[in-house]
Amino acid sequence: MQITDTHAIIYSTDAPTELSPVILRATFLIVLLTAVATTAHAQHLTHDFQSFPATPKATPRLMATPPTTYWLEGGLIGGIGLGVLSAYEGGRWCESSDCTTGTLTVGLLGAGLGFTVGALIGGQFPKHNNEP
């Protein structure tokens, strides 16, 4: 194996006499960023955070029950409606002689989806009390 000039340069043990421009730029950027980087104003805490004492008036307000909505009615309407429709369509698409299992499965999946969507829609409408 013959050593060429390229190998001699790569495996040379002589240290370079000048720094490369990339190393000079990197060193300059590191020194510049270290000198410029300081903490922001929001990172300095001057005092503790204020807290508000619990009062007897605040406790019932936090424990108040949410207003009643039509989530159950909407869920039942959506579940029954989409369940029956999807069972009917699932039975029409069946090509075998025994379609009972497939029809019930598609009907239950449709009922679950219909109940969820109906409950979400019905939950947006509050029930009104007729009490004076």
N, C-alpha and C positions, 0 to 999 in steps of 0.2 A: 504494500500500500504506500502510495506516494503522497506526501503532504504538499498541498498546493498553497498558493498565497491566501486563498479564502479560508482554508483550515487554520493557517497560521494566525490570521486576524481573529477568528472566532475563539481559538484556544490560547490566545496570547495572555500572559500574566502581567503584562505591563499595564499600569493604571493610566486612564486617559488624562491628559493634561488640562483639558477644558471641560466644563459642564455643558450638557446638551441644552438647547433652548427649551425643550419640554420640561425638564427638571427645574429650570429657572422660573418658567411661568407657573408651574404647580406650586413651587415654594412661595412665590410672590402672592398667589391667590390665597394660600393657607394663612400667610401672615396678615393679609388684608382682611380676610373674613374673621380672623381671631380678634383683630383690633376693632372692627366695626360692630361685631355681634355683641349686643347687650340684651338684657332682659327688657321685655315690654312693660308698659305702665300697668297693664292688667295683671301682671304676674307678681306685683308687689302688694301684699295684703297689709293694709294699714291698721285695721282693727277687726275684731271678731264680727261674724255675721249676727245681725239682730234677730232675735226670736220673739214671738208674741206669746204671752202667757195664755193658757187655756182658761176659758171662762165658762161658767155654767150655761151661758146662752149659746156657746159654740158647740157644745156636745150634742144637744138634740138636733141641731141643723145637720151635723155630720151623720147622724143615725136615721135621718128621715127616709121613709120608704119611697121608692121611685113611683111616679104615677102609673096607673094601670093602663095597658094598651090592648090592642086587638091582635096580639101576636098569636094566641091560640086559635082564634077564629080564622085568621089568615092562613095559618099552618094547616088547619083541617080542610079548608076549601082548596088550597093548593095541593095538598097530599092526595085527597080523594079525586080531585079533577085530573091531575097529571097521572096518578096511579091507574085510574080506569082507562084513560086515553092510551097510555103506554102499554098496558096489558092488551088492549084491543089491537093496537098496531103490531105488537110482538106476536100475537096469535095469527095475524094475517100474513106475516112474513115467514112463518114456520112452514117447512116443506116435508116434515116427517109425519108419521101417523100419530105419535104421542107427543103433543105440544104442551101438555099441562105444566111441566116443570119449567120450561122456557118462558111460558106466558106468565106464570107466577113470579119468576125471578125478575123479568123485565118490569112487571107491574109493581113489585116492591121497590125496585130501584127508582122507578118514576115517582112512586109515592114518597120516598125519602127525599128526593130532590125537590118535589113539589111542596112538601111540608117545610123544608128549609127556606126556600124562596118565599113562600107564603107567609111564614113567621117573620122573616126579615121585613117584608113589606107591611104586614099588619102591625108590627112593632113601631112603625113610624106614626101611627095615628092614636092619640091618647083618647081614653074613654072619659066622657064628661059625666060628672055627678049632678043629679037634679036636686040635690039638697040645698036648702036656702042658706 
